[in-house]
Amino acid sequence: MQDEQRRKWPMYIWCEATPTPEATPNAPPPNFAETLPTEMSVRIFSELDAGSLCSASETCRLWRDIIEESDHLWRGACLQVRAVCRREVDRDRRDGLSWKVTLARNYTRSRLKWDWLRGGFSHVRSPDELRGRTMVPLDADTWGEILQAELDR
């Protein structure tokens, strides 16, 4: 019975105290990327979307290096773009471009193509209605897909 009670009590491990932020008020907060293995930092960064990754890479030199050197981080976002722009992404990857470069080359195109395919421009009556929209060149096959989507509506 006494052994069972002992197992239910929390166990505390005493270790040498490290200075807390209150003890050193002028010290910057700890940077997780400095204390964790790089693989763990990459795992944390992998939870971010492409825009947040770009912002995070501007935070500090260490974060930039980790994000820039990890092709894996850009792969997930690039595969989402590939769902809309398969030909373009496959061509860029076949040409040996990194996931990040492939994403940068095709992100805006995929957003625009997705807007066209879902009917976002079906009722545009003049170029003035497109002011403020980022437009990029689309190839003939893409225009064929868009036209077919319009005809199917």
VOBA-1610 file (N, C-alpha, C; in pm, whole numbers, padded with zeros to 5 digits, always signed):
BEGIN
Met+00082-00118+00000Met+00000+00000+00000Met+00087+00126+00000Gln+00190+00124+00083Gln+00278+00241+00092Gln+00353+00262-00040Asp+00391+00154-00110Asp+00457+00166-00240Asp+00364+00230-00343Glu+00234+00194-00338Glu+00137+00252-00433Glu+00124+00402-00411Gln+00123+00445-00285Gln+00111+00588-00257Gln+00234+00663-00307Arg+00350+00604-00291Arg+00472+00668-00336Arg+00474+00686-00487Arg+00420+00590-00562Arg+00420+00599-00707Arg+00328+00709-00758Lys+00225+00744-00681Lys+00132+00846-00723Lys+00186+00987-00699Trp+00280+01001-00611Trp+00336+01133-00583Trp+00421+01178-00699Pro+00421+01305-00727Pro+00509+01353-00835Pro+00655+01338-00795Met+00735+01308-00891Met+00877+01293-00866Met+00947+01420-00915Tyr+01030+01476-00835Tyr+01104+01596-00872Tyr+01252+01563-00881Ile+01312+01610-00984Ile+01456+01591-00999Ile+01519+01728-00978Trp+01605+01735-00882Trp+01671+01861-00850Trp+01794+01875-00937Cys+01809+01990-00993Cys+01927+02016-01074Cys+01973+02158-01046Glu+02088+02187-01096Glu+02143+02320-01075Glu+02054+02423-01143Ala+02021+02527-01074Ala+01930+02628-01126Ala+01996+02708-01237Thr+01918+02735-01341Thr+01965+02822-01447Thr+01901+02958-01427Pro+01966+03062-01467Pro+01909+03195-01446Pro+01776+03209-01521Thr+01679+03265-01457Thr+01549+03290-01518Thr+01549+03429-01579Pro+01454+03456-01669Pro+01448+03591-01727Pro+01432+03699-01621Glu+01366+03666-01509Glu+01351+03765-01403Glu+01485+03796-01337Ala+01571+03694-01331Ala+01702+03713-01269Ala+01795+03795-01359Thr+01776+03785-01490Thr+01856+03862-01584Thr+01761+03939-01677Pro+01710+04052-01631Pro+01605+04123-01705Pro+01649+04177-01841Asn+01777+04203-01862Asn+01821+04258-01990Asn+01857+04150-02092Ala+01855+04025-02050Ala+01890+03916-02141Ala+01774+03890-02237Pro+01806+03863-02364Pro+01699+03831-02459Pro+01638+03695-02426Pro+01514+03672-02465Pro+01454+03542-02438Pro+01530+03433-02515Pro+01529+03312-02463Pro+01604+03205-02529Pro+01547+03176-02668Asn+01634+03145-02760Asn+01597+03112-02897Asn+01595+02960-02908Phe+01478+02902-02935Phe+01467+02756-02939Phe+01563+02695-03040Ala+01592+02764-03148Ala+01680+02710-03251Ala+01824+02698-03202Glu+01860+02775-03102Glu+01995+02766-03046Glu+02009+02649-02951Thr+01898+02609-02890Thr+01906+02505-02789Thr+01864+02367-02840Leu+01780+02362-02942Leu+01733+02234-02995Leu+01822+02187-03109Pro+01822+02056-03133Pro+01891+02008-03253Pro+01824+02066-03378Thr+01900+02080-03483Thr+01848+02139-03607Thr+01725+02064-03656Glu+01725+01932-03644Glu+01612+01852-03691Glu+01483+01891-03620Met+01492+01923-03491Met+01374+01964-03415Met+01328+02104-03459Ser+01421+02192-03485Ser+01386+02325-03534Ser+01316+02315-03669Val+01367+02228-03755Val+01304+02207-03886Val+01162+02155-03866Arg+01143+02065-03771Arg+01008+02012-03745Arg+00914+02124-03699Ile+00962+02213-03616Ile+00880+02326-03570Ile+00847+02417-03689Phe+00948+02449-03769Phe+00926+02535-03884Phe+00834+02470-03988Ser+00829+02337-03991Ser+00745+02269-04090Ser+00596+02291-04064Glu+00561+02343-03949Glu+00421+02373-03919Glu+00376+02505-03981Leu+00469+02581-04035Leu+00437+02712-04092Leu+00402+02702-04239Asp+00317+02793-04284Asp+00288+02801-04427Asp+00401+02879-04495Ala+00394+02886-04628Ala+00504+02948-04705Ala+00527+03094-04666Gly+00421+03171-04649Gly+00437+03312-04611Gly+00501+03327-04474Ser+00459+03243-04381Ser+00516+03248-04246Ser+00662+03203-04246Leu+00695+03106-04331Leu+00836+03065-04343Leu+00922+03181-04391Cys+00872+03255-04488Cys+00947+03370-04539Cys+00967+03473-04428Ser+00861+03499-04352Ser+00872+03595-04240Ser+00969+03544-04134Ala+00959+03416-04101Ala+01046+03359-03998Ala+01193+03365-04041Ser+01218+03348-04171Ser+01357+03350-04217Ser+01420+03488-04205Glu+01336+03590-04185Glu+01388+03726-04167Glu+01407+03762-04019Thr+01376+03670-03930Thr+01384+03696-03787Thr+01527+03708-03738Cys+01608+03610-03772Cys+01749+03615-03732Cys+01830+03529-03828Arg+01959+03543-03823Arg+02047+03472-03915Arg+02037+03320-03896Leu+02026+03273-03773Leu+02017+03129-03749Leu+01890+03071-03811Trp+01777+03138-03788Trp+01651+03091-03845Trp+01659+03091-03998Arg+01717+03199-04055Arg+01729+03207-04200Arg+01811+03089-04253Asp+01923+03060-04187Asp+02009+02950-04232Asp+01936+02816-04226Ile+01865+02792-04116Ile+01792+02666-04102Ile+01685+02654-04210Ile+01609+02761-04230Ile+01499+02758-04327Ile+01552+02749-04469Glu+01656+02824-04500Glu+01710+02824-04636Glu+01774+02690-04671Glu+01836+02624-04573Glu+01909+02501-04601Glu+01820+02377-04597Ser+01696+02390-04556Ser+01608+02274-04546Ser+01508+02272-04661Asp+01541+02198-04763Asp+01453+02184-04878Asp+01320+02121-04837His+01325+02039-04734His+01204+01970-04684His+01095+02069-04642Leu+01134+02182-04586Leu+01035+02280-04541Leu+00952+02334-04656Trp+01012+02349-04771Trp+00943+02408-04886Trp+00864+02305-04966Arg+00894+02178-04945Arg+00832+02071-05023Arg+00680+02067-05002Gly+00634+02073-04877Gly+00491+02064-04848Gly+00412+02175-04915Ala+00462+02298-04903Ala+00393+02411-04966Ala+00396+02397-05117Cys+00505+02348-05170Cys+00517+02333-05315Cys+00421+02224-05365Leu+00401+02120-05288Leu+00307+02015-05330Leu+00164+02066-05331Gln+00132+02162-05245Gln-00001+02224-05250Gln-00017+02304-05379Val+00087+02374-05418Val+00085+02449-05543Val+00074+02351-05661Arg+00139+02238-05649Arg+00138+02136-05755Arg-00003+02083-05780Ala-00088+02084-05679Ala-00225+02037-05697Ala-00297+02121-05803Val-00257+02245-05820Val-00319+02335-05919Val-00232+02348-06043Cys-00102+02355-06026Cys-00009+02377-06138Cys+00085+02258-06155Arg+00030+02143-06181Arg+00109+02020-06190Arg+00217+02028-06299Arg+00179+02068-06419Arg+00277+02073-06529Arg+00394+02163-06496Glu+00365+02281-06444Glu+00470+02378-06417Glu+00565+02331-06308Val+00508+02277-06200Val+00591+02229-06089Val+00674+02109-06134Asp+00611+02014-06205Asp+00686+01897-06251Asp+00799+01937-06346Arg+00774+02035-06433Arg+00878+02081-06525Arg+00996+02143-06447Asp+00964+02229-06350Asp+01071+02293-06272Asp+01151+02190-06193Arg+01083+02092-06136Arg+01156+01990-06060Arg+01240+01904-06153Arg+01187+01872-06271Arg+01262+01796-06370Arg+01387+01873-06414Asp+01375+02006-06419Asp+01489+02090-06456Asp+01590+02106-06342Gly+01563+02046-06228Gly+01658+02047-06117Gly+01644+02163-06020Leu+01535+02238-06029Leu+01516+02350-05937Leu+01478+02298-05798Ser+01519+02370-05696Ser+01486+02331-05559Ser+01337+02350-05534Trp+01288+02290-05425Trp+01147+02306-05388Trp+01115+02453-05365Lys+01208+02524-05301Lys+01183+02665-05270Lys+01172+02748-05397Val+01264+02730-05489Val+01261+02806-05614Val+01137+02769-05694Thr+01103+02641-05697Thr+00983+02597-05767Thr+00859+02662-05707Leu+00854+02668-05575Leu+00740+02733-05508Leu+00735+02881-05544Ala+00848+02948-05538Ala+00852+03091-05568Ala+00808+03118-05712Arg+00846+03032-05804Arg+00811+03051-05944Arg+00664+03025-05973Asn+00599+02941-05892Asn+00464+02896-05925Asn+00355+02935-05827Tyr+00389+02996-05715Tyr+00288+03027-05613Tyr+00181+03124-05666Thr+00222+03236-05720Thr+00126+03336-05769Thr+00044+03278-05884Arg+00110+03204-05970Arg+00040+03141-06082Arg-00068+03046-06032Ser-00036+02969-05929Ser-00134+02872-05878Ser-00254+02943-05815Arg-00230+03053-05745Arg-00341+03128-05684Arg-00432+03186-05792Leu-00371+03243-05895Leu-00448+03301-06004Leu-00527+03193-06079Lys-00459+03084-06110Lys-00526+02975-06182Lys-00641+02919-06100Trp-00619+02902-05970Trp-00726+02852-05883Trp-00845+02947-05884Asp-00819+03077-05876Asp-00929+03175-05881Asp-01006+03164-06013Trp-00935+03148-06125Trp-01002+03133-06254Trp-01085+03005-06256Leu-01026+02892-06212Leu-01094+02764-06219Leu-01219+02758-06131Arg-01217+02825-06020Arg-01334+02822-05931Arg-01439+02926-05970Gly-01413+03001-06076Gly-01511+03097-06125Gly-01497+03235-06069Gly-01386+03265-06010Gly-01366+03397-05949Gly-01367+03512-06048Phe-01348+03482-06177Phe-01347+03587-06278Phe-01457+03568-06381Ser-01553+03483-06351Ser-01659+03451-06447Ser-01744+03573-06485His-01759+03666-06395His-01849+03778-06421His-01777+03912-06432Val-01652+03910-06469Val-01576+04034-06488Val-01620+04097-06620Arg-01660+04221-06613Arg-01710+04289-06733Arg-01609+04390-06790Ser-01511+04430-06711Ser-01413+04526-06763Ser-01281+04508-06690Pro-01172+04554-06753Pro-01041+04543-06688Pro-01034+04619-06555Asp-01119+04720-06538Asp-01118+04796-06413Asp-01150+04708-06293Glu-01228+04604-06315Glu-01264+04513-06206Glu-01146+04428-06162Leu-01041+04426-06240Leu-00922+04348-06208Leu-00811+04431-06146Arg-00835+04560-06129Arg-00731+04646-06069Arg-00696+04595-05930Gly-00568+04596-05902Gly-00521+04550-05772Gly-00494+04400-05768Arg-00534+04328-05870Arg-00508+04184-05877Arg-00373+04161-05943Thr-00298+04068-05893Thr-00172+04031-05955Thr-00202+03931-06066Met-00160+03963-06184Met-00180+03874-06298Met-00044+03825-06346Val-00040+03702-06391Val+00082+03643-06445Val+00047+03574-06577Pro+00145+03558-06664Pro+00116+03487-06790Pro+00079+03342-06762Leu-00018+03292-06835Leu-00059+03152-06825Leu-00042+03089-06963Asp-00003+02962-06966Asp+00019+02897-07095Asp-00113+02855-07160Ala-00105+02810-07284Ala-00224+02775-07361Ala-00300+02659-07296Asp-00229+02562-07241Asp-00298+02450-07176Asp-00378+02496-07056Thr-00323+02590-06979Thr-00394+02643-06863Thr-00520+02717-06907Trp-00507+02799-07013Trp-00625+02870-07064Trp-00729+02771-07113Gly-00684+02659-07170Gly-00778+02555-07212Gly-00855+02498-07094Glu-00784+02473-06982Glu-00849+02423-06860Glu-00950+02525-06807Ile-00911+02651-06809Ile-00999+02758-06759Ile-01124+02768-06847Leu-01104+02765-06978Leu-01218+02772-07070Leu-01313+02655-07049Gln-01256+02536-07031Gln-01340+02418-07007Gln-01418+02432-06877Ala-01353+02485-06773Ala-01423+02506-06646Ala-01536+02606-06663Glu-01514+02711-06742Glu-01619+02810-06768Glu-01734+02747-06845Leu-01704+02664-06943Leu-01809+02599-07021Leu-01889+02500-06936Asp-01822+02438-06839Asp-01890+02341-06751Asp-01980+02408-06649Arg-01963+02538-06626Arg-02045+02609-06527Arg-02183+02634-06579
//
